[in-house]
């Protein structure tokens, strides 16, 4: 349970950092972009599995 919580928190932090670098990109190919919170959630969701696997194999 701790691994899931740690990877979720870390993916939110990294998603926020990724948003700072890439900015508002979603939805793609559309002039009207979603709010900041939606973009951060998408970036965090994209990073959730890689972060989980990195922690699992890095410390396991």
FENBEL-V494080 format. One record per residue. RES is the residue in one small letter. SS is DSSP state (2 for helix, 1 for strand, 0 for the rest). OMEGA is omega in whole degrees, 0 to 359 (none if undefined). D_FIRST is the distance of its C-alpha to the first C-alpha in Angstrom with 1 decimal. Layout:
# FENBEL-V494080
res/ss/omega/d_first
RES/SS/OMEGA/D_FIRST
RES/SS/OMEGA/D_FIRST
This chain:
# FENBEL-V494080
res/ss/omega/d_first
x/0/179/0.0
x/2/179/3.8
x/2/179/5.4
x/2/179/5.3
x/2/179/6.4
x/2/180/8.7
x/2/177/10.1
x/2/180/10.8
x/2/180/12.5
x/2/179/14.3
x/2/175/15.5
x/2/179/16.9
x/2/179/18.7
x/2/175/20.0
x/2/176/20.9
x/2/177/23.0
x/2/178/24.6
x/2/176/25.4
x/2/178/26.9
x/2/181/29.1
x/2/186/30.4
x/2/179/30.9
x/0/182/31.4
x/0/181/31.7
x/0/187/32.1
x/0/355/30.8
x/0/181/32.4
x/0/177/34.2
x/0/178/38.0
x/0/182/38.4
x/0/180/40.2
x/0/182/38.2
x/0/178/34.8
x/0/177/31.7
x/0/183/30.7
x/2/183/28.7
x/2/179/25.5
x/2/179/25.6
x/2/179/26.2
x/2/178/23.3
x/2/179/20.9
x/2/178/22.5
x/2/179/22.2
x/2/179/18.5
x/2/177/17.9
x/2/181/20.1
x/2/187/18.1
x/2/182/14.6
x/2/177/14.9
x/2/178/17.0
x/2/179/14.8
x/2/181/11.7
x/2/178/14.2
x/2/178/15.9
x/2/182/13.0
x/2/182/12.1
x/2/180/15.8
x/2/183/16.8
x/2/184/14.8
x/0/none/14.3
